[in-house]
Amino acid sequence: MAKLGVTVTLFLALAVFGSARAANVPVFVWGKPSVTYVPALSLYSSSEFGALVEAQIDEKTFTIVFAEDRLSAEDLSQCKLKTQTCFKNLQKLERKSYLPSVEEPLSVLEGSNAQSVQLRPDGTLSERIVPQAGGIVVVNLSGDDFASHDALIDALYARLQKEHPNIVAIYTGKTPSFSYSSLVRKTRQAGQEPEPAKVELKTDGFLMVYEKFMFGQADAAELTVAQLGEATKVENATTDVVQIRLTGAGAQVDLFFLLTQGSWEITGVWFDNQEYYLRHRVHVNQHFSYSCNQWEYYSYDLQKKIVFEEVQLQPFWPGADGVAPPNNRFGDAWYCVGFTTGGILSGLFLVLIFIIIGSYGIAWMMDIRTMDRFDDPKGKTITVNAAE
């Protein structure tokens, strides 16, 4: 029952020092021969450290705790006094356990029955420590003079061990002196302007979206922007061409589509009742849409032009069953890029160079001839005339 009482006392978290934030600090444990060696690279939680302390003490054990205000594993390795470590007395201990990272060890060690002793600025303690079986004393070390604290710990532990040999000493800290913050990677993006909304035009058997429509003189620095807000299918029973009329404030565009052998094409474009030159021929698979970031058409005299920016359109044709698919979404896009791009030309040029080099190499290898005359060591030496 006495050991159970000591264990309960050790687990009364933060009764003396109040609440604290979760912090990982190093811990040294040494004292009586029963101290257990533990892996030094393990991260211990408060409950795991409490189980370790419970295994070291009993009702006859006196526990002395030395608590720094701020302590981290970096202090133990980096604190130097001239050329020696600030913790030379802790370093010379032969039998000790070192845990580099323990979560709030004082929440386990400090309880309502623990005696709290303060270290004064002159190096003395606020009250004398008298060791007794089952007792717990917490010595609060203030300041960053680790060398003097190390000397005090060594002298005080030597005295207490003479008075009570069954003793366990613990050296730790209340909070870490180094701030460990997780690195959160974020993509830094420059302020981007919101993309302009696209205009959607839809009618029976036709779907189109575009970002901007402009018209004007072909050599003008700036073109006039117009809004085409409505699409209408113009019925024409005399031809197979499908005519779609796009209308808006001060502008009218007529598009003519024709389906031939499983693909559709634009056969004509009219703007304000004037026919425009089909600079980019559009010939697309029946089930595909056409997409272009800069779709331009010129008048026949090349004096005027119309431009659609970020446009995608598709006429929907009836299938084999005579039913046209719904016009609420586009099919696969056919983009307005030339077949022969810069990359293709570069690749063809490199292949041509390799073919030339390979041809020369093969020709040189085929020109290699073996000797057709050999010296007979027992016969007359072969003489080759210059004419041969």
VOGU-3710 file (C-alpha; in Angstrom, 3 decimals, decimal comma):
1> maklgvtvtl> 0,000/0,000/0,000  2,889/2,338/0,694  4,263/1,884/-2,836  0,792/2,484/-4,280  0,563/5,714/-2,302  3,907/6,883/-3,641  2,816/6,078/-7,206  -0,461/7,980/-6,802  1,481/10,934/-5,450  3,771/10,927/-8,480
11> flalavfgsa> 0,821/10,971/-10,900  -0,972/13,994/-9,396  -0,225/16,163/-12,410  0,589/19,844/-12,064  -0,656/20,214/-8,458  2,197/22,533/-7,546  3,023/24,380/-10,771  -0,434/24,591/-12,353  -1,197/23,842/-15,947  1,572/23,835/-18,552
21> raanvpvfvw> 1,806/23,345/-22,233  2,912/20,005/-23,577  6,710/20,217/-23,940  9,379/17,609/-24,530  12,520/17,994/-22,397  15,516/15,739/-21,631  15,677/13,694/-18,430  18,596/12,142/-16,481  17,841/9,382/-13,956  20,506/7,934/-11,648
31> gkpsvtyvpa> 20,933/6,717/-8,071  20,460/3,303/-6,572  21,854/0,273/-8,452  18,392/-0,763/-9,685  18,169/2,079/-12,213  17,156/0,591/-15,557  18,933/1,460/-18,781  16,563/2,620/-21,523  17,013/3,334/-25,241  18,366/6,869/-25,613
41> lslysssefg> 16,653/7,545/-28,931  13,087/6,920/-27,782  10,381/9,530/-27,427  8,599/8,977/-24,119  5,113/10,127/-23,257  4,138/11,151/-19,724  2,525/7,791/-19,040  5,551/5,856/-20,306  7,883/7,955/-18,177  5,579/7,451/-15,184
51> alveaqidek> 5,850/3,676/-15,638  9,639/3,989/-15,767  9,725/6,016/-12,527  7,334/3,595/-10,835  9,726/0,730/-11,645  12,619/2,562/-9,903  11,046/3,527/-6,568  9,300/1,853/-3,678  8,128/2,880/-0,230  11,746/2,988/1,026
61> tftivfaedr> 13,093/5,156/-1,820  13,785/8,868/-1,473  13,346/10,819/-4,734  15,140/14,097/-5,407  14,195/16,056/-8,540  16,300/18,912/-9,963  14,121/21,017/-12,285  15,514/23,733/-14,561  13,207/26,489/-15,756  14,332/25,904/-19,368
71> lsaedlsqck> 16,275/22,898/-20,633  16,740/21,211/-24,003  18,948/18,453/-25,355  20,916/21,160/-27,203  21,908/22,699/-23,851  23,468/19,433/-22,734  25,603/19,187/-25,867  26,375/22,836/-26,622  26,901/24,442/-23,196  30,659/24,873/-22,720
81> lktqtcfknl> 32,728/26,381/-19,881  36,028/27,259/-21,555  36,848/23,913/-23,158  34,806/21,627/-20,884  31,124/20,865/-20,761  28,967/22,658/-18,199  27,724/19,277/-16,959  31,014/17,627/-16,055  29,603/16,099/-12,841  26,607/14,608/-14,646
91> qklerksylp> 28,927/13,362/-17,351  31,153/11,444/-14,916  28,227/9,448/-13,500  28,841/5,843/-14,466  25,362/4,474/-13,983  22,623/6,707/-15,344  19,733/6,680/-17,831  19,342/9,479/-20,373  16,061/10,178/-22,151  16,458/13,033/-24,674
101> sveeplsvle> 12,727/13,664/-25,151  10,051/13,183/-22,491  6,635/14,772/-22,575  6,050/16,859/-19,428  8,060/14,778/-16,946  7,208/17,165/-14,083  3,536/16,352/-14,466  4,458/12,911/-13,167  7,025/13,974/-10,572  5,245/16,916/-8,953
111> gsnaqsvqlr> 2,333/16,193/-6,654  0,486/17,649/-3,715  2,744/15,785/-1,240  5,984/16,777/-2,956  8,196/19,256/-1,125  9,199/22,239/-3,265  12,535/23,937/-2,604  13,788/27,081/-4,350  17,371/27,913/-5,265  18,206/31,429/-4,055
121> pdgtlseriv> 20,328/33,899/-6,068  23,199/33,469/-3,597  23,370/29,734/-4,343  21,638/28,492/-1,188  18,360/26,621/-0,853  15,201/28,108/0,635  15,063/25,246/3,199  17,140/22,286/4,226  16,370/18,949/2,607  16,029/15,981/4,931
131> pqaggivvvn> 15,786/12,650/3,065  13,182/10,164/4,202  11,698/6,955/2,813  8,929/7,601/0,309  9,647/11,318/0,210  9,801/13,485/-2,915  11,631/16,825/-3,076  11,653/19,092/-6,125  14,571/21,541/-6,260  13,709/24,429/-8,596
141> lsgddfashd> 16,819/25,745/-10,367  16,402/29,230/-11,820  18,673/30,957/-14,314  20,898/29,624/-17,081  24,096/29,051/-15,078  24,217/25,324/-15,806  27,773/24,932/-14,492  26,880/26,181/-11,012  23,719/24,083/-11,046  25,795/21,029/-11,937
151> alidalyarl> 28,116/21,673/-8,986  25,148/22,148/-6,638  23,542/18,912/-7,822  26,760/16,978/-7,281  27,330/18,339/-3,749  23,696/17,970/-2,658  23,375/14,465/-4,062  26,590/13,362/-2,322  25,270/14,612/1,035  21,832/13,075/0,634
161> qkehpnivai> 23,270/9,726/-0,460  25,302/9,533/2,755  22,193/10,211/4,833  19,885/7,909/2,814  21,580/5,439/0,401  18,284/4,318/-1,177  17,904/7,417/-3,347  16,885/8,150/-6,927  17,876/11,469/-8,522  16,249/13,026/-11,572
171> ytgktpsfsy> 17,470/16,038/-13,551  15,108/17,623/-16,066  13,424/20,889/-17,105  10,014/22,486/-17,038  9,993/23,829/-20,601  12,387/23,480/-23,541  14,797/26,333/-24,196  14,636/25,707/-27,946  11,408/26,106/-29,876  10,615/23,157/-32,120
181> sslvrktrqa> 8,100/24,090/-34,768  7,016/21,918/-37,652  7,760/23,222/-41,102  4,634/23,694/-43,130  5,267/23,934/-46,849  2,995/26,316/-48,636  3,029/27,359/-52,212  3,574/31,074/-52,430  1,503/32,459/-55,233  1,486/35,982/-56,496
191> gqepepakve> -1,814/37,734/-56,416  -3,649/36,642/-59,502  -6,494/38,492/-61,067  -9,698/36,474/-61,251  -10,286/34,909/-64,615  -13,006/36,646/-66,606  -16,248/34,757/-66,789  -16,941/32,969/-70,039  -20,132/33,518/-71,996  -22,181/30,426/-72,815
201> lktdgflmvy> -24,372/30,272/-75,884  -26,735/27,366/-76,368  -29,459/26,466/-78,783  -30,960/23,347/-80,320  -28,024/21,166/-81,469  -25,326/23,732/-80,669  -23,148/24,715/-77,696  -20,516/27,438/-77,498  -18,519/29,268/-74,818  -16,117/32,163/-75,287
211> ekfmfgqada> -14,322/34,720/-73,189  -14,222/37,783/-75,437  -15,410/38,780/-78,894  -13,769/41,700/-80,744  -14,003/43,259/-84,169  -12,469/46,178/-86,059  -9,781/47,141/-88,542  -7,118/44,510/-89,106  -4,249/46,925/-88,398  -5,893/48,633/-85,404
221> aeltvaqlge> -4,007/48,642/-82,113  -7,213/47,948/-80,196  -10,379/46,253/-81,366  -13,942/46,955/-80,340  -15,337/44,530/-77,769  -18,888/43,314/-78,289  -21,102/40,981/-76,297  -22,807/38,128/-78,124  -25,422/36,884/-75,716  -27,865/34,769/-77,723
231> atkvenattd> -27,641/31,878/-80,188  -30,415/30,967/-82,602  -30,687/28,171/-85,137  -31,803/29,464/-88,530  -33,929/26,908/-90,357  -33,076/26,322/-94,026  -34,769/23,448/-95,836  -32,957/23,889/-99,156  -29,492/22,851/-97,984  -27,815/20,520/-95,527
241> vvqirltgag> -25,820/23,369/-94,011  -26,745/24,253/-90,422  -26,776/27,979/-89,738  -26,285/29,339/-86,203  -26,792/33,059/-85,622  -25,057/34,750/-82,676  -26,541/38,124/-81,790  -25,695/40,827/-79,294  -25,558/44,567/-78,794  -24,378/46,024/-82,083
251> aqvdlffllt> -23,031/42,755/-83,520  -24,248/39,684/-85,405  -22,223/36,610/-86,393  -23,500/33,757/-88,568  -21,740/30,370/-88,491  -22,404/27,723/-91,140  -21,720/24,032/-90,348  -21,775/20,996/-92,671  -21,510/17,309/-91,780  -19,695/15,114/-94,327
261> qgsweitgvw> -18,482/11,529/-93,888  -18,365/11,502/-90,085  -16,782/14,932/-89,579  -18,112/18,456/-89,446  -16,608/21,663/-90,797  -17,297/25,378/-90,834  -18,126/26,374/-94,379  -18,731/30,048/-93,784  -18,552/32,914/-91,301  -20,491/36,158/-91,716
271> fdnqeyylrh> -20,244/39,272/-89,574  -22,823/42,019/-89,935  -23,963/40,477/-93,239  -20,433/40,475/-94,658  -18,628/37,242/-95,450  -15,270/36,717/-93,775  -12,307/34,735/-94,948  -11,841/31,282/-93,376  -8,232/31,765/-92,379  -8,217/28,666/-90,155
281> rvhvnqhfsy> -10,106/25,759/-91,695  -12,086/23,874/-89,105  -12,604/20,206/-89,942  -13,374/18,102/-86,850  -14,621/14,622/-86,030  -18,383/14,418/-85,650  -18,262/13,786/-81,903  -15,483/16,304/-81,128  -15,623/19,962/-80,198  -13,355/22,695/-81,499
291> scnqweyysy> -11,274/24,812/-79,125  -9,006/27,784/-79,798  -7,469/30,508/-77,665  -7,300/33,069/-80,519  -9,766/32,371/-83,295  -9,446/34,982/-86,080  -11,277/35,599/-89,344  -10,526/38,302/-91,928  -12,671/40,019/-94,510  -11,900/39,235/-98,141
301> dlqkkivfee> -10,104/42,552/-98,609  -8,067/41,841/-95,417  -9,079/45,209/-94,004  -11,267/43,967/-91,164  -11,181/41,060/-88,785  -13,131/39,414/-85,975  -11,571/37,615/-83,038  -12,924/35,087/-80,554  -10,725/34,559/-77,472  -10,779/31,306/-75,496
311> vqlqpfwpga> -13,576/29,865/-77,587  -14,965/26,337/-77,723  -17,906/25,255/-79,829  -19,594/22,120/-81,096  -22,629/21,371/-83,248  -24,451/18,191/-82,263  -25,537/15,874/-85,054  -28,036/13,036/-84,778  -26,558/9,556/-84,455  -27,481/6,394/-86,320
321> dgvappnnrf> -30,739/6,222/-84,386  -31,664/9,731/-85,507  -31,454/11,163/-81,982  -29,082/14,047/-81,316  -27,028/13,859/-78,089  -27,774/16,417/-75,350  -26,016/19,735/-75,803  -25,118/20,277/-72,139  -21,438/19,296/-72,383  -18,654/19,303/-74,975
331> gdawycvgft> -17,039/16,261/-76,484  -13,281/15,780/-76,686  -11,579/18,968/-77,827  -9,771/19,426/-81,133  -7,350/22,308/-80,618  -6,422/24,901/-83,222  -2,719/24,102/-83,373  -0,754/23,359/-86,494  0,287/19,802/-87,148  3,948/20,729/-87,655
341> tggilsglfl> 5,100/22,401/-84,463  8,540/23,586/-83,420  9,120/20,423/-81,446  8,259/18,206/-84,411  10,614/20,154/-86,689  13,434/19,920/-84,142  12,900/16,182/-83,825  12,942/15,699/-87,599  16,136/17,755/-87,875  17,881/15,634/-85,228
351> vlifiiigsy> 16,731/12,410/-86,908  18,127/13,681/-90,213  21,515/14,380/-88,602  21,620/10,896/-87,065  20,729/9,337/-90,449  23,559/11,203/-92,162  26,075/10,223/-89,474  24,894/6,618/-89,546  25,102/6,501/-93,350  28,680/7,734/-93,301
361> giawmmdirt> 29,608/5,225/-90,628  28,050/2,298/-92,474  29,732/3,366/-95,731  33,146/3,533/-94,033  32,693/0,139/-92,414  31,653/-1,438/-95,717  34,784/-0,022/-97,339  37,035/-1,979/-94,998  38,801/-4,805/-96,959  40,714/-7,788/-95,680
371> mdrfddpkgk> 44,220/-8,605/-96,855  44,408/-10,952/-99,835  48,196/-11,576/-99,651  50,185/-12,960/-96,757  53,923/-13,551/-96,257  55,208/-17,114/-96,304  57,892/-17,388/-93,610  59,633/-20,107/-95,684  59,230/-18,439/-99,023  60,206/-15,270/-100,774
381> titvnaae> 59,023/-11,946/-99,364  56,053/-10,463/-101,196  56,952/-7,351/-103,101  54,148/-4,971/-103,966  54,800/-2,566/-106,822  53,552/1,011/-106,626  51,348/0,391/-109,642  49,391/-2,231/-107,761
//
